[in-house]
Every structure is written in C-alpha cells, then in structure tokens.
Amino acid sequence: MNRAQQRIALRDYYSTNFEIDGLSAVIDFSKFSTREFGFATFDGKFFRNISFESPQVLIDYLVDRTPFHAYIGAVYGEPPSREKPIHKLKWQGHELVFDIDLNEYDAVRKFVCSCQGADQVCIRCWQLINLAIRIIDETLRFDFGMNDIIWVFSGRRGVHGWVDDKIGFMLNQEQRMSIIDYLSVVHGEAETARIQDRSKLKYDFRYRIEHTVFKYFLNNVRRKDLIKLGFNASAASNIMKQLEHQEGQIDENLLRNFNLRLAKINKYDEILRRWVPRIDHKVTIDLRRLLRLPNSIHGKTGRVARILDPSKIFAFNPEEEPSIF
C-alpha cells in the first residue's frame, strides 16, 4: 500500500470505526479541553501543544488531517496551544502509566525465541510482555491498592498500562520514581544486567516475582532451553516428562524442585534476569510524556492500539491483530 492509499485507509477508519469509548476508558473527559495532544504527519513532522474543546472536535481533526500517529498527554490549567505551550502552563496531572516494550528485552530475547530486529515479534517473545503485565498489574493492586488499571496494545511491539485511580493522577515525579524503584528487579539493559538483592525486596513482591516467573518459564520452556541453561540431557528430559503430565498446571512440588535444581547449577538469577519485567522508566516519570492515543492507528503497522480484554489478556497474540493497511 502506498502513502496515498494509507491516508485513505486512515481516513476511512477514523470516520467510521474509531471508537471514542476507548479514550474515555483511560482519561476523565471532564478535563478534556485542557488535555494536550500530539500528532506525527506522513512527511515526518511532529506537532504537540494541541488541545480540543470536545471529543467530537478531536474526531473531526483525525478525519480531516489523518495523522500518521496520534498521541495524548497531560492535563494543564489552560488549554495548550502554540501561543501557550505546555512549559508555560501549570501542570495539573497525568495518569500513572507504564510502557512495556520488547525493545527493553533485546539483550535477552534470544533466549526465548529466534526473532531478530526491531520489527519482529512472535507469540513466544510476547510472553515476556504478558509476564510483565501480570506482575505489574498484581503488584499495583495488592501492594499499592490501585484497582482501575487498563492495558492498551501499542499497535506494534508493546503495551501501555494506564492507572486511572485518582491517587495516581496527582503523583509527582519523585513519587512515580519510587513506584518504579519498587517494581525494578533488574538494573541495566545488558544480558548480564544486575539482579536486585532479593533480601531487599518486600517479601510479598519477591514471592510474586519468583513464583510467577518460574511458572511462566516452565510453561514455555523447551528441552533445548534446559540444556542450554546447564541441565544435562537426562535431567532435561525428566523435567519435560513431568511438564507433559502437568498439562500447563504447574504444581508447587515441581516448582520447588525446579527452583532447587536451578540453585544447584547457579542459574537462579539467570532466569530472573531474562524474564522479570523491564519497564521504560522515562515514560512513567516524565510528567509531560505523550502516549499513543487508545484506539488510534499505529502508522507503521496499521494496527489498532486497542484496549486488551482483561479476561483474555494473557492469550493475546499480536501476530493475529489485523492491519488496516
């Protein structure tokens, strides 16, 4: 599809299929007129400090201008504009957000699948995203008391978690950084990134991390993965036979024995390093950060940045998502 055809496809989508409900699910419409928006054009230009009086005016803009990418930002005391850009306005709030993207896993993704390059994604490496969603979602609910959490597929290789609880909306930069520090188990981006000393993690969080990671690992492991990890052929075959009998339901005895075996071959931290959540810290702490507009189209893939169904979130497969292109 050439650029002209893509523009027509975008216009058709925004005029007939774009659902504003997806946006109302993550933001408060009562502050809509002072919310910042930003857009990227087909020729590579980027515009921000844009506001709209109402959701309908936003829809009209999307249809008329057909931007390549559409983004949404924070709420300010006055409507942002070219004359009054955000750095001259009083910041009022922004939902607490988390960006989880496969880019953050590039150093360890090779241990999970054979994808190469920034454009490739498969159901195996997407399990890294699913695992991060589960751990972060449960931690925010049980450890921080945040219950209104929505996960949005970015349209390409990641997800955005929107926390819509009022307490999250007003958190300042330091408070958001504290939550990121709490959730951070791996420090650094390299394959050999440092794992946080487990004794310094809150017990409930540490248990959740280890229990969830190792269950996910066993549910997705292959015999060759175990051998590469350091298990001999006989031990690897024995573990795979046990897993076949489990049929995806990992019992506590198998999990405990597997953890002990990992400790014996000094690979306990290695599994954590590969599978624990890797969050783009800058997105969470940057109060003026723009995020992809829910239900908008990702210009590079033509896929909808749609809200994920909570009951099916861990069965989601990005490869099966249709493209308007």
C-alpha positions as CSV (number, residue, x, y, z in Angstrom):
1,M,0.0,0.0,0.0
2,N,1.5,3.4,-1.0
3,R,1.2,6.6,1.1
4,A,-1.9,7.8,-0.7
5,Q,-3.7,4.5,-0.1
6,Q,-2.6,4.5,3.5
7,R,-4.0,8.0,4.0
8,I,-7.4,6.9,2.6
9,A,-7.4,3.8,4.8
10,L,-6.7,6.0,7.9
11,R,-9.5,8.5,6.9
12,D,-11.9,5.6,6.4
13,Y,-11.0,4.2,9.8
14,Y,-11.3,7.4,11.8
15,S,-14.6,8.4,10.1
16,T,-16.3,5.0,10.5
17,N,-14.6,2.8,13.0
18,F,-12.8,4.9,15.6
19,E,-14.4,4.5,19.0
20,I,-14.1,7.3,21.4
21,D,-15.1,4.9,24.2
22,G,-11.6,3.6,24.2
23,L,-10.3,7.0,25.2
24,S,-13.0,7.6,27.8
25,A,-11.9,4.4,29.4
26,V,-8.4,5.8,30.3
27,I,-9.0,9.6,30.8
28,D,-11.5,11.8,32.5
29,F,-13.5,13.7,29.9
30,S,-14.3,16.5,32.4
31,K,-10.8,17.8,31.8
32,F,-10.8,17.2,28.1
33,S,-10.4,20.8,26.9
34,T,-7.1,21.3,28.8
35,R,-5.6,17.9,27.8
36,E,-2.6,18.0,25.5
37,F,-2.5,16.0,22.2
38,G,0.3,15.5,19.7
39,F,0.5,14.2,16.1
40,A,3.0,12.9,13.6
41,T,2.4,13.5,9.9
42,F,3.1,11.4,6.9
43,D,6.1,13.6,6.0
44,G,7.8,13.1,9.4
45,K,6.8,16.3,11.1
46,F,5.6,16.3,14.7
47,F,3.2,18.7,16.4
48,R,2.2,18.9,20.1
49,N,0.7,21.6,22.4
50,I,-2.6,20.9,20.7
51,S,-6.0,20.9,22.6
52,F,-9.6,20.2,21.6
53,E,-12.8,21.6,23.1
54,S,-14.5,18.3,22.9
55,P,-14.1,14.6,21.8
56,Q,-16.0,15.3,18.6
57,V,-13.6,18.1,17.6
58,L,-10.8,15.6,18.1
59,I,-12.5,13.0,15.9
60,D,-13.0,15.7,13.2
61,Y,-9.3,16.5,13.4
62,L,-8.4,12.8,13.0
63,V,-10.6,12.5,9.9
64,D,-9.6,15.8,8.3
65,R,-5.8,15.6,9.0
66,T,-5.4,11.8,9.0
67,P,-2.2,11.9,11.1
68,F,0.3,9.0,10.8
69,H,0.5,8.7,14.6
70,A,-1.8,10.2,17.3
71,Y,-0.7,10.8,21.0
72,I,-2.2,12.1,24.2
73,G,-0.6,13.8,27.1
74,A,-1.2,15.5,30.5
75,V,-3.8,18.0,31.8
76,Y,-2.9,21.6,32.3
77,G,-4.5,24.6,33.9
78,E,-5.3,26.1,30.5
79,P,-5.7,24.6,27.0
80,P,-2.2,24.2,25.5
81,S,-1.6,25.9,22.1
82,R,1.3,27.3,20.0
83,E,0.8,30.6,21.9
84,K,0.8,28.9,25.3
85,P,2.9,25.7,25.1
86,I,3.0,23.3,28.0
87,H,6.2,24.6,29.5
88,K,4.4,27.9,30.1
89,L,1.3,26.3,31.7
90,K,0.6,24.9,35.1
91,W,0.7,21.1,35.1
92,Q,-2.4,19.6,36.8
93,G,-2.0,15.9,36.4
94,H,-1.4,12.8,34.3
95,E,-2.5,9.2,34.8
96,L,0.2,6.9,36.1
97,V,1.4,5.0,33.1
98,F,3.8,2.1,32.3
99,D,5.4,1.4,29.0
100,I,6.5,-2.2,28.4
101,D,8.1,-2.8,25.0
102,L,10.1,-5.7,23.5
103,N,12.8,-3.2,22.8
104,E,13.7,-3.3,26.5
105,Y,14.2,-7.1,26.2
106,D,16.5,-7.1,23.2
107,A,19.5,-8.2,25.3
108,V,17.7,-11.4,26.5
109,R,15.0,-12.0,23.8
110,K,17.3,-14.5,22.1
111,F,16.9,-16.9,25.0
112,V,13.1,-17.0,24.4
113,C,12.7,-17.1,20.6
114,S,14.5,-16.6,17.3
115,C,13.1,-13.1,16.4
116,Q,15.7,-10.7,15.1
117,G,15.5,-6.9,14.5
118,A,13.1,-4.2,15.8
119,D,10.2,-5.3,13.5
120,Q,9.9,-8.9,14.5
121,V,7.6,-10.3,17.2
122,C,6.2,-13.7,17.9
123,I,3.9,-15.4,20.4
124,R,7.0,-16.7,22.3
125,C,8.7,-13.4,22.9
126,W,5.3,-11.8,23.6
127,Q,5.2,-14.0,26.7
128,L,7.8,-11.6,28.2
129,I,5.2,-8.8,27.8
130,N,2.4,-11.0,29.2
131,L,4.5,-11.9,32.3
132,A,5.4,-8.2,32.9
133,I,1.7,-7.3,32.7
134,R,0.7,-9.9,35.2
135,I,3.4,-9.0,37.8
136,I,2.9,-5.2,37.5
137,D,-0.9,-5.5,37.5
138,E,-1.0,-7.7,40.6
139,T,1.6,-5.6,42.4
140,L,-0.2,-2.3,41.8
141,R,-3.5,-3.9,43.0
142,F,-2.2,-5.8,46.1
143,D,0.8,-3.7,47.2
144,F,-0.4,-0.2,46.3
145,G,-4.2,-0.5,46.3
146,M,-4.7,0.7,42.8
147,N,-7.6,-1.1,41.1
148,D,-8.5,0.8,38.0
149,I,-5.9,-0.4,35.6
150,I,-6.2,-0.7,31.8
151,W,-3.7,-2.3,29.4
152,V,-3.6,-1.0,25.8
153,F,-1.8,-2.7,23.0
154,S,0.5,-0.2,21.4
155,G,-0.2,-1.5,17.9
156,R,3.3,-2.8,17.4
157,R,5.6,-4.4,20.0
158,G,4.4,-3.4,23.4
159,V,1.7,-2.3,25.8
160,H,0.8,0.7,27.9
161,G,-0.6,0.3,31.4
162,W,-2.9,3.2,32.4
163,V,-3.7,3.5,36.1
164,D,-6.8,5.6,36.4
165,D,-7.1,5.8,40.2
166,K,-7.3,9.4,41.3
167,I,-4.2,9.0,43.5
168,G,-2.1,8.1,40.5
169,F,-3.2,11.1,38.5
170,M,-1.7,13.5,41.1
171,L,1.6,11.7,41.8
172,N,4.7,13.9,41.2
173,Q,7.9,12.8,39.5
174,E,9.6,11.6,42.7
175,Q,6.6,9.5,43.8
176,R,6.4,7.9,40.4
177,M,10.1,7.1,40.5
178,S,9.5,5.4,43.9
179,I,7.0,3.1,42.4
180,I,9.4,2.3,39.5
181,D,12.1,1.5,42.0
182,Y,9.8,-0.8,43.9
183,L,9.0,-2.7,40.7
184,S,12.6,-2.9,39.4
185,V,14.3,-6.2,39.9
186,V,16.8,-6.0,37.1
187,H,19.1,-3.0,36.8
188,G,20.7,-2.3,33.4
189,E,19.8,-3.3,29.9
190,A,22.6,-5.7,29.1
191,E,22.4,-9.5,29.0
192,T,24.4,-9.5,32.3
193,A,22.3,-6.8,34.0
194,R,22.4,-6.9,37.8
195,I,19.6,-8.6,39.7
196,Q,18.4,-6.8,42.8
197,D,19.4,-8.4,46.1
198,R,16.3,-10.5,47.0
199,S,16.7,-9.7,50.7
200,K,16.0,-6.0,49.8
201,L,12.7,-6.8,48.1
202,K,9.4,-6.8,50.0
203,Y,8.5,-10.4,50.8
204,D,5.1,-10.4,49.1
205,F,6.6,-8.8,46.0
206,R,9.6,-11.1,46.0
207,Y,7.4,-14.2,46.3
208,R,5.1,-12.9,43.5
209,I,8.1,-12.3,41.2
210,E,9.8,-15.6,41.7
211,H,6.6,-17.7,41.8
212,T,5.2,-16.1,38.6
213,V,8.5,-16.0,36.7
214,F,9.3,-19.7,37.2
215,K,5.8,-20.9,36.4
216,Y,5.9,-18.9,33.2
217,F,9.3,-20.2,32.4
218,L,8.2,-23.8,32.9
219,N,5.0,-23.3,30.8
220,N,7.1,-22.0,27.9
221,V,10.4,-24.0,28.2
222,R,11.7,-26.4,25.6
223,R,14.1,-29.3,26.2
224,K,16.9,-27.4,24.3
225,D,16.4,-24.4,26.5
226,L,17.1,-26.5,29.6
227,I,20.2,-28.0,28.1
228,K,21.5,-24.5,27.1
229,L,20.8,-23.4,30.6
230,G,23.1,-26.2,32.0
231,F,20.9,-29.2,32.7
232,N,22.3,-32.5,31.4
233,A,20.2,-34.3,28.7
234,S,18.8,-36.8,31.2
235,A,17.6,-34.1,33.7
236,A,16.2,-32.0,30.8
237,S,14.1,-35.0,29.5
238,N,12.9,-35.8,33.0
239,I,11.7,-32.2,33.6
240,M,9.9,-32.2,30.2
241,K,8.1,-35.5,31.0
242,Q,6.9,-34.1,34.3
243,L,5.7,-31.0,32.5
244,E,3.7,-33.1,30.0
245,H,1.8,-34.7,32.9
246,Q,1.1,-31.3,34.4
247,E,-0.6,-30.1,31.2
248,G,0.2,-26.5,31.8
249,Q,-0.9,-26.5,35.5
250,I,2.5,-26.4,37.3
251,D,2.1,-27.8,40.9
252,E,4.1,-26.5,43.8
253,N,6.2,-29.6,44.2
254,L,7.5,-29.4,40.7
255,L,8.1,-25.7,41.0
256,R,10.0,-26.1,44.3
257,N,12.2,-28.9,42.9
258,F,12.9,-27.0,39.8
259,N,14.0,-23.9,41.8
260,L,16.4,-26.1,43.9
261,R,17.9,-27.5,40.7
262,L,18.4,-24.0,39.3
263,A,20.2,-23.0,42.5
264,K,22.5,-26.0,42.3
265,I,23.7,-25.1,38.8
266,N,23.8,-21.4,39.8
267,K,21.2,-20.3,37.3
268,Y,18.5,-19.0,39.6
269,D,19.3,-15.3,38.9
270,E,19.8,-16.1,35.3
271,I,16.1,-17.0,34.8
272,L,15.0,-13.9,36.7
273,R,17.3,-11.7,34.6
274,R,15.7,-13.0,31.4
275,W,12.1,-12.9,32.5
276,V,11.4,-10.2,35.1
277,P,9.6,-7.0,33.9
278,R,11.7,-4.4,32.1
279,I,9.9,-1.1,32.2
280,D,10.8,2.1,30.3
281,H,11.3,4.3,33.4
282,K,11.3,7.5,31.4
283,V,7.7,7.1,30.3
284,T,6.5,6.7,33.9
285,I,8.3,9.5,35.5
286,D,8.1,12.1,32.6
287,L,5.1,14.2,33.5
288,R,4.9,15.7,30.0
289,R,5.3,12.4,28.1
290,L,2.9,11.7,25.2
291,L,1.5,8.2,24.8
292,R,-0.2,6.6,21.8
293,L,-3.9,7.5,21.7
294,P,-6.1,4.5,22.6
295,N,-8.0,3.1,19.5
296,S,-5.8,5.1,17.2
297,I,-3.8,3.5,14.4
298,H,-0.1,2.8,14.7
299,G,1.2,4.3,11.4
300,K,4.0,1.7,10.9
301,T,1.8,-1.4,11.3
302,G,-1.7,-0.2,10.5
303,R,-2.9,-2.0,13.7
304,V,-5.3,-0.5,16.3
305,A,-3.9,0.5,19.6
306,R,-6.8,-1.2,21.3
307,I,-7.7,-1.9,24.9
308,L,-7.0,-5.5,25.9
309,D,-9.7,-7.7,27.3
310,P,-8.7,-8.4,31.0
311,S,-10.1,-11.9,30.8
312,K,-8.1,-12.8,27.7
313,I,-5.0,-10.6,28.2
314,F,-2.6,-13.5,28.6
315,A,-3.8,-15.2,25.5
316,F,-3.3,-12.1,23.3
317,N,-1.2,-12.7,20.2
318,P,0.0,-9.5,18.4
319,E,0.6,-11.5,15.2
320,E,-3.1,-12.1,14.9
321,E,-4.1,-8.5,15.0
322,P,-5.4,-7.2,11.7
323,S,-4.0,-4.2,9.9
324,I,-6.0,-1.6,8.0
325,F,-3.1,-1.4,5.6
